[in-house]
Amino acid sequence: MIIISFPGDEAESGGCLAAGRGFFHISASGNAEPCPFSPYSDVNLWNTSLGEALKSPLFTSLREEGLLTAAHTGGCVLFDQKEIVSQFVKKPGKLEGEPGFAFMQDK
């Protein structure tokens, strides 16, 4: 069974389920992202395990800073606060082949 949550469902589930609170998104290139609507990443699953991805600095910050449970007027809570979310990604850039994606990749 696949359960899909969309922006607007947060009130029913106690906040956004992104960043490992209920789910996360894996991009085609292996980046672990909070959700498909918030394509930020600081880890790539080619270089780390699922368990470590869930403990990434980005996911941890999003969960601990209260952004996922913040009140909002509908839509995507992370998109509404994209300026704050992007600050958690220390080295924003573009992933080759995926224009517009921000990521941080330690090499």
N, CA, C and O of each residue as an XYZ file, in Angstrom:
428
protein
N       0.834     -1.165      0.000
C       0.000      0.000      0.000
C       0.886      1.239      0.000
O       1.897      1.284      0.701
N       0.520      2.212     -0.763
C       1.213      3.494     -0.799
C       0.265      4.551     -0.252
O      -0.876      4.670     -0.697
N       0.750      5.313      0.716
C      -0.044      6.406      1.274
C       0.596      7.704      0.827
O       1.793      7.913      1.023
N      -0.181      8.556      0.239
C       0.340      9.822     -0.265
C      -0.303     10.960      0.515
O      -1.522     11.013      0.678
N       0.532     11.855      0.985
C       0.061     13.040      1.700
C       0.325     14.254      0.828
O       1.393     14.364      0.226
N      -0.618     15.150      0.754
C      -0.459     16.361     -0.035
C      -0.593     17.584      0.853
O      -1.182     17.513      1.932
N      -0.044     18.712      0.399
C      -0.234     19.951      1.164
C      -1.719     20.154      1.446
O      -2.562     19.967      0.569
N      -2.016     20.529      2.652
C      -3.397     20.679      3.079
C      -3.821     19.561      4.016
O      -4.790     19.711      4.760
N      -3.099     18.427      3.990
C      -3.398     17.308      4.878
C      -2.777     17.481      6.257
O      -3.031     16.674      7.152
N      -1.964     18.521      6.444
C      -1.207     18.682      7.688
C      -2.094     18.767      8.924
O      -1.734     18.235      9.974
N      -3.232     19.416      8.821
C      -4.112     19.575      9.982
C      -4.582     18.220     10.502
O      -4.742     18.038     11.709
N      -4.799     17.283      9.606
C      -5.268     15.951      9.998
C      -4.161     15.093     10.596
O      -4.443     14.157     11.343
N      -2.898     15.400     10.276
C      -1.789     14.539     10.705
C      -0.846     15.210     11.702
O       0.239     14.689     11.960
N      -1.234     16.349     12.265
C      -0.398     17.007     13.266
C       0.812     17.708     12.689
O       1.817     17.883     13.378
N       0.730     18.104     11.453
C       1.838     18.794     10.796
C       2.284     18.060      9.547
O       1.776     16.988      9.218
N       3.223     18.648      8.873
C       3.766     18.068      7.646
C       4.513     16.775      7.986
O       5.244     16.717      8.974
N       4.328     15.756      7.174
C       4.967     14.458      7.411
C       6.312     14.318      6.711
O       6.903     13.238      6.719
N       6.800     15.394      6.108
C       8.057     15.350      5.352
C       9.269     15.156      6.265
O       9.151     15.168      7.490
N      10.415     14.980      5.650
C      11.716     14.885      6.330
C      11.769     13.745      7.337
O      12.437     13.843      8.367
N      11.060     12.665      7.031
C      11.119     11.501      7.890
C      10.107     11.458      9.014
O      10.100     10.502      9.789
N       9.240     12.473      9.131
C       8.165     12.404     10.137
C       7.134     11.369      9.720
O       6.376     10.878     10.557
N       7.098     11.039      8.470
C       6.184     10.036      7.937
C       6.678      9.507      6.609
O       6.425      8.358      6.248
N       7.380     10.351      5.891
C       7.940      9.962      4.603
C       9.056     10.914      4.229
O       9.258     11.934      4.887
N       9.774     10.584      3.180
C      10.684     11.502      2.503
C      10.757     11.065      1.057
O      10.273      9.987      0.709
N      11.347     11.876      0.217
C      11.407     11.624     -1.216
C      12.834     11.305     -1.628
O      13.781     11.913     -1.130
N      12.984     10.357     -2.535
C      14.291     10.059     -3.121
C      14.224     10.476     -4.576
O      13.412      9.954     -5.340
N      15.083     11.425     -4.969
C      15.093     11.904     -6.351
C      15.682     10.831     -7.264
O      16.268      9.854     -6.796
N      15.523     11.021     -8.550
C      16.056     10.080     -9.531
C      17.567      9.923     -9.419
O      18.112      8.881     -9.783
N      18.242     10.942     -8.922
C      19.699     10.876     -8.782
C      20.132     10.374     -7.401
O      21.329     10.292     -7.124
N      19.173     10.039     -6.532
C      19.498      9.474     -5.230
C      19.511     10.446     -4.073
O      19.830     10.052     -2.952
N      19.174     11.706     -4.306
C      19.138     12.675     -3.206
C      17.946     12.402     -2.296
O      16.828     12.201     -2.771
N      18.188     12.396     -0.988
C      17.114     12.268     -0.002
C      16.580     13.668      0.264
O      17.296     14.528      0.777
N      15.312     13.891     -0.090
C      14.689     15.210      0.010
C      13.522     15.149      0.990
O      12.894     14.099      1.127
N      13.215     16.261      1.679
C      12.090     16.243      2.626
C      10.804     15.738      1.980
O      10.089     14.930      2.573
N      10.505     16.206      0.774
C       9.339     15.737      0.031
C       9.485     16.189     -1.420
O      10.359     17.001     -1.724
N       8.642     15.676     -2.322
C       8.755     16.082     -3.724
C       8.500     17.570     -3.953
O       8.967     18.135     -4.942
N       7.758     18.210     -3.039
C       7.442     19.625     -3.181
C       8.525     20.529     -2.600
O       8.467     21.747     -2.770
N       9.506     19.953     -1.921
C      10.603     20.709     -1.308
C      11.914     20.012     -1.655
O      12.462     19.272     -0.838
N      12.416     20.246     -2.863
C      13.566     19.484     -3.368
C      14.919     19.979     -2.869
O      15.750     20.431     -3.657
N      15.135     19.892     -1.569
C      16.420     20.232     -0.965
C      17.028     18.956     -0.405
O      16.308     18.071      0.059
N      18.347     18.860     -0.447
C      18.993     17.664      0.072
C      20.387     17.972      0.576
O      21.071     18.853      0.055
N      20.801     17.235      1.596
C      22.182     17.326      2.053
C      22.850     15.957      2.058
O      23.997     15.831      2.488
N      22.146     14.931      1.584
C      22.733     13.593      1.477
C      22.241     12.909      0.213
O      21.155     13.197     -0.289
N      23.052     12.009     -0.284
C      22.709     11.226     -1.458
C      22.795      9.759     -1.069
O      23.761      9.332     -0.437
N      21.788      8.994     -1.445
C      21.734      7.592     -1.045
C      22.755      6.720     -1.764
O      22.905      5.545     -1.431
N      23.448      7.272     -2.732
C      24.577      6.547     -3.317
C      25.738      6.508     -2.320
O      26.595      5.627     -2.391
N      25.758      7.476     -1.386
C      26.880      7.615     -0.456
C      26.527      7.318      0.992
O      27.413      7.322      1.847
N      25.255      7.059      1.292
C      24.844      6.876      2.688
C      23.670      5.907      2.771
O      23.027      5.619      1.761
N      23.395      5.417      3.945
C      22.284      4.484      4.154
C      20.977      5.251      4.376
O      20.985      6.458      4.616
N      19.864      4.533      4.293
C      18.567      5.151      4.583
C      18.525      5.678      6.012
O      18.020      6.773      6.259
N      19.051      4.902      6.945
C      19.067      5.329      8.346
C      19.844      6.608      8.550
O      19.397      7.500      9.272
N      21.005      6.710      7.923
C      21.809      7.931      8.031
C      21.127      9.098      7.332
O      21.209     10.231      7.806
N      20.457      8.842      6.216
C      19.737      9.912      5.514
C      18.655     10.504      6.416
O      18.461     11.720      6.440
N      17.957      9.657      7.149
C      16.912     10.143      8.054
C      17.480     10.964      9.204
O      16.764     11.761      9.810
N      18.765     10.775      9.509
C      19.432     11.532     10.574
C      20.246     12.702     10.017
O      21.017     13.322     10.750
N      20.082     13.005      8.741
C      20.879     14.069      8.121
C      20.654     15.407      8.825
O      19.601     15.623      9.426
N      21.633     16.299      8.752
C      21.463     17.617      9.371
C      20.221     18.363      8.867
O      19.535     19.020      9.649
N      19.933     18.263      7.574
C      18.758     18.947      7.024
C      17.472     18.385      7.625
O      16.648     19.142      8.139
N      17.294     17.075      7.566
C      16.070     16.470      8.092
C      15.938     16.731      9.589
O      14.851     17.047     10.074
N      17.040     16.600     10.319
C      17.019     16.834     11.763
C      16.627     18.275     12.071
O      15.802     18.519     12.952
N      17.211     19.227     11.354
C      16.879     20.641     11.570
C      15.409     20.916     11.284
O      14.744     21.609     12.054
N      14.903     20.378     10.187
C      13.498     20.603      9.842
C      12.573     20.057     10.924
O      11.577     20.693     11.271
N      12.896     18.886     11.456
C      12.053     18.299     12.511
C      12.190     19.059     13.824
O      11.187     19.340     14.480
N      13.423     19.399     14.218
C      13.655     20.004     15.535
C      13.316     21.488     15.602
O      12.991     21.987     16.679
N      13.382     22.202     14.493
C      13.111     23.647     14.498
C      11.622     23.971     14.444
O      11.250     25.142     14.517
N      10.773     22.974     14.321
C       9.334     23.198     14.339
C       8.737     23.648     13.020
O       7.564     24.017     12.971
N       9.517     23.626     11.951
C       8.975     24.065     10.661
C       7.872     23.139     10.161
O       6.941     23.586      9.490
N       7.971     21.870     10.479
C       6.995     20.909      9.972
C       5.660     20.976     10.702
O       4.645     20.498     10.195
N       5.663     21.563     11.879
C       4.417     21.685     12.642
C       3.949     23.135     12.739
O       3.008     23.440     13.472
N       4.603     24.021     12.003
C       4.254     25.444     12.027
C       2.874     25.673     11.416
O       2.471     24.988     10.476
N       2.174     26.635     11.961
C       0.873     27.018     11.410
C       1.084     27.694     10.060
O       2.050     28.430      9.861
N       0.177     27.434      9.157
C       0.245     28.081      7.849
C      -1.153     28.176      7.263
O      -2.114     27.673      7.845
N      -1.261     28.812      6.129
C      -2.574     29.093      5.546
C      -2.971     28.107      4.458
O      -3.887     28.386      3.685
N      -2.317     26.984      4.382
C      -2.589     25.997      3.348
C      -1.405     25.896      2.409
O      -0.461     26.682      2.494
N      -1.459     24.947      1.535
C      -0.325     24.725      0.652
C       0.797     24.019      1.391
O       0.580     23.430      2.450
N       1.969     24.078      0.841
C       3.130     23.383      1.399
C       3.823     24.255      2.441
O       4.273     25.358      2.132
N       3.908     23.760      3.674
C       4.519     24.527      4.761
C       6.004     24.788      4.481
O       6.508     25.861      4.814
N       6.708     23.831      3.878
C       8.127     24.038      3.581
C       8.311     25.029      2.435
O       9.246     25.830      2.452
N       7.426     24.980      1.443
C       7.511     25.951      0.357
C       7.211     27.351      0.885
O       7.855     28.319      0.482
N       6.241     27.461      1.781
C       5.913     28.760      2.371
C       7.090     29.351      3.135
O       7.203     30.570      3.258
N       7.967     28.490      3.649
C       9.116     28.938      4.440
C      10.430     28.599      3.736
O      11.431     28.306      4.391
N      10.424     28.639      2.403
C      11.592     28.188      1.637
C      12.863     28.959      1.963
O      13.957     28.410      1.832
N      12.752     30.217      2.384
C      13.955     30.977      2.740
C      14.635     30.360      3.962
O      15.861     30.268      4.017
N      13.840     29.944      4.930
C      14.389     29.305      6.130
C      14.935     27.930      5.784
O      16.029     27.568      6.217
N      14.178     27.160      5.005
C      14.619     25.818      4.614
C      15.943     25.894      3.866
O      16.845     25.096      4.124
N      16.071     26.839      2.947
C      17.306     26.935      2.160
C      18.509     27.292      3.025
O      19.641     26.981      2.653
N      18.293     27.938      4.173
C      19.404     28.248      5.078
C      19.977     26.982      5.707
O      21.152     26.949      6.073
N      19.160     25.947      5.834
C      19.641     24.684      6.395
C      20.530     23.932      5.410
O      21.308     23.065      5.809
N      20.414     24.259      4.134
C      21.251     23.635      3.115
C      22.477     24.521      2.964
O      22.385     25.621      2.417
N      23.614     24.057      3.440
C      24.803     24.898      3.553
C      25.436     25.271      2.221
O      26.031     26.342      2.103
N      25.322     24.420      1.230
C      25.960     24.687     -0.057
C      24.933     24.538     -1.177
O      24.977     23.561     -1.923
N      24.012     25.489     -1.306
C      23.017     25.345     -2.372
C      23.666     25.415     -3.743
O      24.647     26.130     -3.946
N      23.121     24.682     -4.654
C      23.629     24.669     -6.012
C      22.639     23.931     -6.882
O      21.514     23.662     -6.459
N      23.039     23.607     -8.070
C      22.159     22.877     -8.964
C      22.752     21.513     -9.248
O      23.949     21.381     -9.504
N      21.914     20.515     -9.201
C      22.323     19.159     -9.480
C      22.292     18.956    -10.987
O      21.279     19.216    -11.636
N      23.390     18.499    -11.530
C      23.472     18.298    -12.975
C      22.326     17.406    -13.429
O      22.092     16.340    -12.859
N      21.620     17.844    -14.448
C      20.501     17.082    -14.970
C      19.173     17.385    -14.298
O      18.132     16.944    -14.784
N      19.175     18.116    -13.208
C      17.937     18.455    -12.514
C      17.922     19.946    -12.212
O      18.165     20.335    -11.070
N      17.643     20.799    -13.208
C      17.682     22.244    -13.000
C      16.752     22.678    -11.875
O      15.633     22.184    -11.741
N      17.243     23.607    -11.077
C      16.429     24.170    -10.018
C      16.536     23.462     -8.685
O      16.058     23.985     -7.678
N      17.141     22.302     -8.643
C      17.274     21.586     -7.378
C      18.419     22.177     -6.578
O      19.455     22.536     -7.138
N      18.236     22.280     -5.264
C      19.311     22.723     -4.377
C      19.813     21.498     -3.639
O      19.031     20.627     -3.256
N      21.101     21.437     -3.445
C      21.652     20.285     -2.744
C      22.946     20.654     -2.062
O      23.540     21.698     -2.334
N      23.366     19.799     -1.188
C      24.680     19.918     -0.585
C      25.286     18.533     -0.644
O      24.677     17.565     -0.190
N      26.468     18.431     -1.194
C      27.101     17.140     -1.305
C      28.544     17.275     -0.863
O      29.322     17.983     -1.503
N      28.915     16.612      0.216
C      30.295     16.642      0.692
C      31.116     15.659     -0.121
O      30.733     14.501     -0.287
N      32.233     16.123     -0.619
C      33.132     15.238     -1.371
C      34.518     15.392     -0.847
O      35.439     14.739     -1.337
